[in-house]
Amino acid sequence: MKSTFHHAGLVVPDLEKADAFYRQFLNLTESFRLEWDLDNNADVAKVINLENSAAKAVMLEGSNYRLELFEYSAPAQRGNSADDRPCDPGIAHIAFDFEDIREACEKFKAAGGDLHGDPVQLGNTWAIYGRDPFGNIVELMQTGA
């Protein structure tokens, strides 16, 4: 059985702000939007195993990958991704590989992201973690350097 990676999904508190950040940072384009409400969510509930939900989402496309952003209005979001640590269970971060990591760092900061420092060389890869405007950990990489 052959498989390929399709997309990563991020839940954010402000869909439009997240959409603007990731489009500006990664030059992504919109593939489609979707939305469901409390009165029209039976099919979604079957897929995500969450009753009484309401949300809006956008699927963004990059080069051979997609990023899906969700903003739920029901049930109430809990927790704060800014409190998550790289060692906590679950998907800890998303990573993007760039031809020029220094340019990517500047673009990340200009879009509203916050880097933890300057890129560090680890073998033949340069890397640095940062956080998007919602606290999600994003890794910027330059492989083969």
Buried (B, 14 or more C-beta within 10 A) or exposed (E): EEEEEEBBEBBBBEBEBBBBBBBBBBEBEEEEEEEBEEEEBEEBEEEEEBEEBBBBBBBBBBEEBBBBBBBBEBEEBEEEBEEBEEEEEEEBBBEBBBEEBEEBBEBBEEBBBEBEEEBEEEEEBBBBBBBBBBBBBBBBBBEEB
